[in-house]
Amino acid sequence: MLCVDIPVQMISCTDTNGKITPMRFRFRDKTGELITVTIDKVLSEEQYKNKVGASFSCTAVVCGARKTFTLWYNYYAHEWHLSRLRV
């Protein structure tokens, strides 16, 4: 199953220059169970051209297996979304 555009609850760190680093998040899987994921490594970060948000390519252990996925942050709505996670 490929998870696309799932809203997540995020814990992130923002430094004094405004750089955001995602650290841990949680989301509900298809059965409604709350899954908590601690991010091992941020592989890349990309700012949207019009500065409305950013995307983060990350790796973490999800459901017992190492996964690579993308997290999206919308600056205006203050919302995080998960996509491209194969569960």
N, CA, C and O atoms as CSV, one atom per row, in Angstrom:
chain,resi,resn,atom,element,x,y,z
A,1,MET,N,N,0.841,-1.186,0.000
A,1,MET,CA,C,0.000,0.000,0.000
A,1,MET,C,C,0.883,1.246,0.000
A,1,MET,O,O,1.831,1.320,0.783
A,2,LEU,N,N,0.602,2.207,-0.842
A,2,LEU,CA,C,1.339,3.454,-0.917
A,2,LEU,C,C,0.513,4.547,-0.252
A,2,LEU,O,O,-0.609,4.831,-0.672
A,3,CYS,N,N,1.070,5.152,0.783
A,3,CYS,CA,C,0.373,6.226,1.499
A,3,CYS,C,C,0.659,7.547,0.794
A,3,CYS,O,O,1.816,7.881,0.538
A,4,VAL,N,N,-0.387,8.291,0.482
A,4,VAL,CA,C,-0.240,9.562,-0.219
A,4,VAL,C,C,-1.056,10.633,0.482
A,4,VAL,O,O,-2.251,10.456,0.716
A,5,ASP,N,N,-0.416,11.740,0.817
A,5,ASP,CA,C,-1.072,12.921,1.373
A,5,ASP,C,C,-1.866,12.633,2.651
A,5,ASP,O,O,-3.049,12.956,2.748
A,6,ILE,N,N,-1.196,12.024,3.619
A,6,ILE,CA,C,-1.812,11.745,4.912
A,6,ILE,C,C,-1.406,12.846,5.885
A,6,ILE,O,O,-0.212,13.111,6.031
A,7,PRO,N,N,-2.354,13.498,6.555
A,7,PRO,CA,C,-1.985,14.506,7.548
A,7,PRO,C,C,-1.294,13.850,8.743
A,7,PRO,O,O,-1.695,12.773,9.183
A,8,VAL,N,N,-0.258,14.502,9.262
A,8,VAL,CA,C,0.486,13.959,10.398
A,8,VAL,C,C,0.618,15.000,11.501
A,8,VAL,O,O,0.566,16.205,11.255
A,9,GLN,N,N,0.790,14.503,12.722
A,9,GLN,CA,C,1.149,15.352,13.855
A,9,GLN,C,C,2.666,15.315,13.937
A,9,GLN,O,O,3.255,14.237,14.019
A,10,MET,N,N,3.314,16.494,13.915
A,10,MET,CA,C,4.768,16.562,13.788
A,10,MET,C,C,5.423,17.207,14.994
A,10,MET,O,O,4.895,18.158,15.571
A,11,ILE,N,N,6.580,16.679,15.367
A,11,ILE,CA,C,7.492,17.359,16.286
A,11,ILE,C,C,8.705,17.714,15.447
A,11,ILE,O,O,9.347,16.842,14.862
A,12,SER,N,N,9.013,19.007,15.395
A,12,SER,CA,C,10.144,19.465,14.596
A,12,SER,C,C,10.941,20.485,15.396
A,12,SER,O,O,10.480,20.993,16.419
A,13,CYS,N,N,12.135,20.773,14.918
A,13,CYS,CA,C,12.999,21.765,15.547
A,13,CYS,C,C,13.256,22.875,14.528
A,13,CYS,O,O,13.569,22.601,13.370
A,14,THR,N,N,13.125,24.104,14.957
A,14,THR,CA,C,13.400,25.249,14.087
A,14,THR,C,C,14.539,26.047,14.701
A,14,THR,O,O,14.455,26.466,15.855
A,15,ASP,N,N,15.619,26.261,13.923
A,15,ASP,CA,C,16.756,27.006,14.468
A,15,ASP,C,C,16.526,28.511,14.368
A,15,ASP,O,O,15.483,28.943,13.876
A,16,THR,N,N,17.475,29.305,14.821
A,16,THR,CA,C,17.314,30.763,14.870
A,16,THR,C,C,17.249,31.395,13.482
A,16,THR,O,O,16.832,32.545,13.350
A,17,ASN,N,N,17.654,30.662,12.448
A,17,ASN,CA,C,17.577,31.169,11.074
A,17,ASN,C,C,16.302,30.720,10.369
A,17,ASN,O,O,16.092,31.051,9.202
A,18,GLY,N,N,15.445,29.966,11.067
A,18,GLY,CA,C,14.190,29.513,10.486
A,18,GLY,C,C,14.254,28.161,9.794
A,18,GLY,O,O,13.261,27.726,9.211
A,19,LYS,N,N,15.407,27.482,9.841
A,19,LYS,CA,C,15.542,26.167,9.209
A,19,LYS,C,C,14.785,25.133,10.043
A,19,LYS,O,O,15.004,25.014,11.249
A,20,ILE,N,N,13.894,24.389,9.390
A,20,ILE,CA,C,13.064,23.383,10.055
A,20,ILE,C,C,13.696,22.008,9.878
A,20,ILE,O,O,14.127,21.646,8.783
A,21,THR,N,N,13.747,21.246,10.970
A,21,THR,CA,C,14.213,19.869,10.924
A,21,THR,C,C,13.133,18.975,11.534
A,21,THR,O,O,12.889,19.045,12.738
A,22,PRO,N,N,12.478,18.128,10.714
A,22,PRO,CA,C,11.479,17.209,11.271
A,22,PRO,C,C,12.174,16.152,12.124
A,22,PRO,O,O,13.236,15.651,11.754
A,23,MET,N,N,11.568,15.810,13.278
A,23,MET,CA,C,12.193,14.862,14.197
A,23,MET,C,C,11.350,13.609,14.427
A,23,MET,O,O,11.860,12.490,14.367
A,24,ARG,N,N,10.050,13.805,14.690
A,24,ARG,CA,C,9.170,12.677,14.985
A,24,ARG,C,C,7.753,13.054,14.572
A,24,ARG,O,O,7.354,14.213,14.682
A,25,PHE,N,N,6.992,12.065,14.095
A,25,PHE,CA,C,5.608,12.333,13.718
A,25,PHE,C,C,4.758,11.111,13.999
A,25,PHE,O,O,5.267,10.017,14.245
A,26,ARG,N,N,3.442,11.322,13.956
A,26,ARG,CA,C,2.520,10.202,14.086
A,26,ARG,C,C,1.340,10.407,13.157
A,26,ARG,O,O,0.967,11.526,12.805
A,27,PHE,N,N,0.766,9.263,12.773
A,27,PHE,CA,C,-0.375,9.273,11.859
A,27,PHE,C,C,-1.223,8.045,12.136
A,27,PHE,O,O,-0.781,7.119,12.816
A,28,ARG,N,N,-2.432,8.035,11.613
A,28,ARG,CA,C,-3.329,6.886,11.753
A,28,ARG,C,C,-3.226,6.030,10.498
A,28,ARG,O,O,-3.326,6.534,9.379
A,29,ASP,N,N,-3.024,4.729,10.697
A,29,ASP,CA,C,-2.977,3.834,9.545
A,29,ASP,C,C,-4.390,3.490,9.086
A,29,ASP,O,O,-5.361,4.025,9.621
A,30,LYS,N,N,-4.514,2.602,8.101
A,30,LYS,CA,C,-5.834,2.310,7.525
A,30,LYS,C,C,-6.783,1.649,8.518
A,30,LYS,O,O,-7.997,1.678,8.315
A,31,THR,N,N,-6.250,1.050,9.595
A,31,THR,CA,C,-7.104,0.436,10.615
A,31,THR,C,C,-7.458,1.418,11.730
A,31,THR,O,O,-8.238,1.085,12.622
A,32,GLY,N,N,-6.891,2.622,11.687
A,32,GLY,CA,C,-7.160,3.629,12.706
A,32,GLY,C,C,-6.144,3.638,13.833
A,32,GLY,O,O,-6.239,4.455,14.749
A,33,GLU,N,N,-5.160,2.727,13.774
A,33,GLU,CA,C,-4.125,2.666,14.810
A,33,GLU,C,C,-3.169,3.847,14.663
A,33,GLU,O,O,-2.794,4.211,13.548
A,34,LEU,N,N,-2.777,4.444,15.785
A,34,LEU,CA,C,-1.852,5.573,15.782
A,34,LEU,C,C,-0.421,5.044,15.699
A,34,LEU,O,O,0.020,4.305,16.579
A,35,ILE,N,N,0.297,5.415,14.655
A,35,ILE,CA,C,1.666,4.972,14.409
A,35,ILE,C,C,2.600,6.146,14.683
A,35,ILE,O,O,2.420,7.225,14.119
A,36,THR,N,N,3.607,5.942,15.556
A,36,THR,CA,C,4.600,6.972,15.848
A,36,THR,C,C,5.906,6.595,15.167
A,36,THR,O,O,6.351,5.450,15.250
A,37,VAL,N,N,6.521,7.571,14.487
A,37,VAL,CA,C,7.741,7.334,13.723
A,37,VAL,C,C,8.797,8.356,14.146
A,37,VAL,O,O,8.548,9.561,14.118
A,38,THR,N,N,9.976,7.868,14.536
A,38,THR,CA,C,11.112,8.739,14.832
A,38,THR,C,C,12.002,8.767,13.598
A,38,THR,O,O,12.453,7.722,13.131
A,39,ILE,N,N,12.253,9.947,13.075
A,39,ILE,CA,C,13.024,10.101,11.843
A,39,ILE,C,C,14.501,9.860,12.137
A,39,ILE,O,O,15.076,10.495,13.021
A,40,ASP,N,N,15.112,8.937,11.389
A,40,ASP,CA,C,16.534,8.631,11.556
A,40,ASP,C,C,17.418,9.648,10.848
A,40,ASP,O,O,18.431,10.095,11.386
A,41,LYS,N,N,17.015,10.007,9.629
A,41,LYS,CA,C,17.863,10.892,8.828
A,41,LYS,C,C,17.028,11.665,7.818
A,41,LYS,O,O,16.136,11.107,7.178
A,42,VAL,N,N,17.324,12.954,7.679
A,42,VAL,CA,C,16.728,13.773,6.618
A,42,VAL,C,C,17.697,13.704,5.446
A,42,VAL,O,O,18.825,14.189,5.537
A,43,LEU,N,N,17.255,13.101,4.344
A,43,LEU,CA,C,18.120,12.909,3.177
A,43,LEU,C,C,18.247,14.173,2.341
A,43,LEU,O,O,19.328,14.490,1.844
A,44,SER,N,N,17.143,14.892,2.186
A,44,SER,CA,C,17.181,16.132,1.401
A,44,SER,C,C,16.029,17.035,1.814
A,44,SER,O,O,15.026,16.591,2.372
A,45,GLU,N,N,16.208,18.314,1.521
A,45,GLU,CA,C,15.173,19.306,1.790
A,45,GLU,C,C,15.059,20.200,0.566
A,45,GLU,O,O,16.062,20.601,-0.023
A,46,GLU,N,N,13.821,20.505,0.194
A,46,GLU,CA,C,13.598,21.366,-0.970
A,46,GLU,C,C,12.524,22.389,-0.638
A,46,GLU,O,O,11.446,22.033,-0.161
A,47,GLN,N,N,12.816,23.658,-0.889
A,47,GLN,CA,C,11.852,24.738,-0.692
A,47,GLN,C,C,11.013,24.876,-1.952
A,47,GLN,O,O,11.532,24.753,-3.062
A,48,TYR,N,N,9.712,25.132,-1.789
A,48,TYR,CA,C,8.873,25.435,-2.943
A,48,TYR,C,C,9.296,26.782,-3.517
A,48,TYR,O,O,9.746,27.662,-2.783
A,49,LYS,N,N,9.154,26.939,-4.811
A,49,LYS,CA,C,9.579,28.172,-5.482
A,49,LYS,C,C,8.909,29.416,-4.919
A,49,LYS,O,O,9.555,30.452,-4.765
A,50,ASN,N,N,7.621,29.325,-4.612
A,50,ASN,CA,C,6.905,30.505,-4.133
A,50,ASN,C,C,6.891,30.586,-2.605
A,50,ASN,O,O,6.098,31.333,-2.032
A,51,LYS,N,N,7.768,29.819,-1.940
A,51,LYS,CA,C,7.943,29.867,-0.480
A,51,LYS,C,C,6.683,29.529,0.308
A,51,LYS,O,O,6.515,30.016,1.426
A,52,VAL,N,N,5.794,28.709,-0.246
A,52,VAL,CA,C,4.602,28.308,0.510
A,52,VAL,C,C,4.878,27.083,1.372
A,52,VAL,O,O,4.071,26.750,2.240
A,53,GLY,N,N,5.993,26.412,1.150
A,53,GLY,CA,C,6.286,25.233,1.943
A,53,GLY,C,C,7.602,24.594,1.579
A,53,GLY,O,O,8.410,25.149,0.835
A,54,ALA,N,N,7.795,23.404,2.127
A,54,ALA,CA,C,9.022,22.660,1.888
A,54,ALA,C,C,8.718,21.170,1.890
A,54,ALA,O,O,7.733,20.726,2.478
A,55,SER,N,N,9.573,20.404,1.226
A,55,SER,CA,C,9.453,18.947,1.265
A,55,SER,C,C,10.745,18.378,1.830
A,55,SER,O,O,11.831,18.909,1.598
A,56,PHE,N,N,10.608,17.294,2.573
A,56,PHE,CA,C,11.735,16.642,3.227
A,56,PHE,C,C,11.708,15.168,2.869
A,56,PHE,O,O,10.713,14.486,3.116
A,57,SER,N,N,12.791,14.672,2.291
A,57,SER,CA,C,12.931,13.247,2.028
A,57,SER,C,C,13.663,12.663,3.235
A,57,SER,O,O,14.747,13.125,3.592
A,58,CYS,N,N,13.063,11.633,3.870
A,58,CYS,CA,C,13.579,11.110,5.132
A,58,CYS,C,C,13.614,9.590,5.127
A,58,CYS,O,O,12.996,8.940,4.284
A,59,THR,N,N,14.361,9.028,6.100
A,59,THR,CA,C,14.337,7.595,6.347
A,59,THR,C,C,14.032,7.358,7.824
A,59,THR,O,O,14.396,8.154,8.690
A,60,ALA,N,N,13.349,6.237,8.088
A,60,ALA,CA,C,13.020,5.843,9.456
A,60,ALA,C,C,12.559,4.388,9.445
A,60,ALA,O,O,12.260,3.822,8.394
A,61,VAL,N,N,12.508,3.802,10.631
A,61,VAL,CA,C,11.952,2.462,10.770
A,61,VAL,C,C,10.456,2.622,11.019
A,61,VAL,O,O,10.038,3.228,12.006
A,62,VAL,N,N,9.651,2.065,10.101
A,62,VAL,CA,C,8.194,2.131,10.191
A,62,VAL,C,C,7.666,0.699,10.144
A,62,VAL,O,O,7.941,-0.041,9.199
A,63,CYS,N,N,6.915,0.318,11.161
A,63,CYS,CA,C,6.339,-1.033,11.236
A,63,CYS,C,C,7.413,-2.111,11.104
A,63,CYS,O,O,7.190,-3.143,10.471
A,64,GLY,N,N,8.582,-1.866,11.707
A,64,GLY,CA,C,9.646,-2.856,11.730
A,64,GLY,C,C,10.562,-2.895,10.523
A,64,GLY,O,O,11.460,-3.735,10.479
A,65,ALA,N,N,10.376,-2.027,9.546
A,65,ALA,CA,C,11.217,-2.019,8.347
A,65,ALA,C,C,11.679,-0.604,8.033
A,65,ALA,O,O,10.949,0.363,8.249
A,66,ARG,N,N,12.906,-0.494,7.517
A,66,ARG,CA,C,13.429,0.821,7.136
A,66,ARG,C,C,12.723,1.297,5.884
A,66,ARG,O,O,12.662,0.579,4.885
A,67,LYS,N,N,12.184,2.523,5.938
A,67,LYS,CA,C,11.424,3.098,4.828
A,67,LYS,C,C,11.977,4.472,4.472
A,67,LYS,O,O,12.523,5.173,5.323
A,68,THR,N,N,11.830,4.846,3.214
A,68,THR,CA,C,12.125,6.197,2.738
A,68,THR,C,C,10.793,6.821,2.347
A,68,THR,O,O,9.959,6.166,1.721
A,69,PHE,N,N,10.590,8.075,2.711
A,69,PHE,CA,C,9.310,8.730,2.480
A,69,PHE,C,C,9.524,10.230,2.356
A,69,PHE,O,O,10.627,10.731,2.577
A,70,THR,N,N,8.460,10.939,2.001
A,70,THR,CA,C,8.508,12.385,1.857
A,70,THR,C,C,7.510,13.023,2.813
A,70,THR,O,O,6.369,12.574,2.928
A,71,LEU,N,N,7.949,14.068,3.491
A,71,LEU,CA,C,7.091,14.880,4.346
A,71,LEU,C,C,6.980,16.261,3.707
A,71,LEU,O,O,7.974,16.806,3.227
A,72,TRP,N,N,5.782,16.822,3.701
A,72,TRP,CA,C,5.524,18.133,3.120
A,72,TRP,C,C,5.049,19.074,4.213
A,72,TRP,O,O,4.202,18.703,5.026
A,73,TYR,N,N,5.587,20.294,4.242
A,73,TYR,CA,C,5.150,21.299,5.209
A,73,TYR,C,C,4.624,22.516,4.470
A,73,TYR,O,O,5.292,23.041,3.579
A,74,ASN,N,N,3.431,22.967,4.833
A,74,ASN,CA,C,2.827,24.169,4.260
A,74,ASN,C,C,2.986,25.293,5.279
A,74,ASN,O,O,2.397,25.247,6.359
A,75,TYR,N,N,3.790,26.311,4.930
A,75,TYR,CA,C,4.069,27.424,5.850
A,75,TYR,C,C,2.812,28.208,6.221
A,75,TYR,O,O,2.643,28.592,7.378
A,76,TYR,N,N,1.938,28.447,5.260
A,76,TYR,CA,C,0.752,29.276,5.508
A,76,TYR,C,C,-0.296,28.556,6.355
A,76,TYR,O,O,-0.897,29.160,7.243
A,77,ALA,N,N,-0.515,27.279,6.087
A,77,ALA,CA,C,-1.526,26.515,6.819
A,77,ALA,C,C,-0.952,25.864,8.078
A,77,ALA,O,O,-1.703,25.379,8.924
A,78,HIS,N,N,0.394,25.852,8.203
A,78,HIS,CA,C,1.065,25.194,9.328
A,78,HIS,C,C,0.663,23.724,9.415
A,78,HIS,O,O,0.361,23.218,10.496
A,79,GLU,N,N,0.661,23.041,8.266
A,79,GLU,CA,C,0.250,21.642,8.192
A,79,GLU,C,C,1.372,20.779,7.633
A,79,GLU,O,O,2.101,21.186,6.728
A,80,TRP,N,N,1.494,19.580,8.193
A,80,TRP,CA,C,2.427,18.573,7.702
A,80,TRP,C,C,1.626,17.442,7.060
A,80,TRP,O,O,0.552,17.079,7.541
A,81,HIS,N,N,2.160,16.889,5.967
A,81,HIS,CA,C,1.555,15.742,5.286
A,81,HIS,C,C,2.634,14.738,4.915
A,81,HIS,O,O,3.772,15.100,4.615
A,82,LEU,N,N,2.251,13.482,4.944
A,82,LEU,CA,C,3.149,12.375,4.604
A,82,LEU,C,C,2.749,11.830,3.243
A,82,LEU,O,O,1.564,11.677,2.947
A,83,SER,N,N,3.753,11.538,2.414
A,83,SER,CA,C,3.458,10.897,1.131
A,83,SER,C,C,4.610,9.984,0.753
A,83,SER,O,O,5.698,10.044,1.326
A,84,ARG,N,N,4.347,9.164,-0.196
A,84,ARG,CA,C,5.340,8.249,-0.758
A,84,ARG,C,C,5.907,7.283,0.277
A,84,ARG,O,O,7.103,6.991,0.274
A,85,LEU,N,N,5.050,6.794,1.154
A,85,LEU,CA,C,5.442,5.775,2.132
A,85,LEU,C,C,4.760,4.472,1.763
A,85,LEU,O,O,3.532,4.389,1.735
A,86,ARG,N,N,5.555,3.465,1.482
A,86,ARG,CA,C,5.017,2.154,1.133
A,86,ARG,C,C,4.975,1.315,2.402
A,86,ARG,O,O,6.012,1.001,2.985
A,87,VAL,N,N,3.760,0.952,2.826
A,87,VAL,CA,C,3.574,0.193,4.068
A,87,VAL,C,C,3.106,-1.214,3.745
A,87,VAL,O,O,2.891,-2.017,4.653
